[in-house]
Amino acid sequence: MRYVNFYESPLGRLLLAADENGLCGLWFDGQKYFADGLDSDHEEKNIAVFDQTRRWLDIYFDGRRPDFMPPLNFVGTEFQRRVWRLLLMIPRGATMTYGALARAINMKSARAIGGAVARNKISIIVPCHRVIGSNGKLIGYSAGVDKKLKLLELEGVKINS
């Protein structure tokens, strides 16, 4: 059984989804791929992982670095899960290009990486917003480049316009 709940962030409402294995979704309302993979058989309920996720998000949006991680349950292909685990290694305040991500897992296609990054189901916590274009420009964020910029600014990243 999957459960859902909500979080009101400074950048808009977030839908949280979890099952018995952990958080499996965190989407901005209206973003591309919103609630991707969330079946219609779910229940709105507050469970412990949502309390942990809200606490993590409160710390994050307060401009601090959370010192814990809510339990995560990556639901996707093996390739997607591999890319999403790699995203977790990008430190707060840093960015990485799609090409650098591809090289990190011995792939030639930054485009394939981009597809997996775009389908990240756990926004913010799995920091797909830290991935930028090879020219240092902000590109490709499912919730919109404006939100990507605000998340990076919150983390102290300076982006060249």
Secondary structure, DSSP 8 states (H G I E B T S, - for coil): -EEEEEEEETTEEEEEEEETTEEEEEEETT-TTTTTT--S-EEE---HHHHHHHHHHHHHHTT---S----B---S-HHHHHHHHHHTTS-TT--EEHHHHHHHTT-S-HHHHHHHHHT-SBTTTS-GGGEE-TTS-----TT-HHHHHHHHHHTT-----
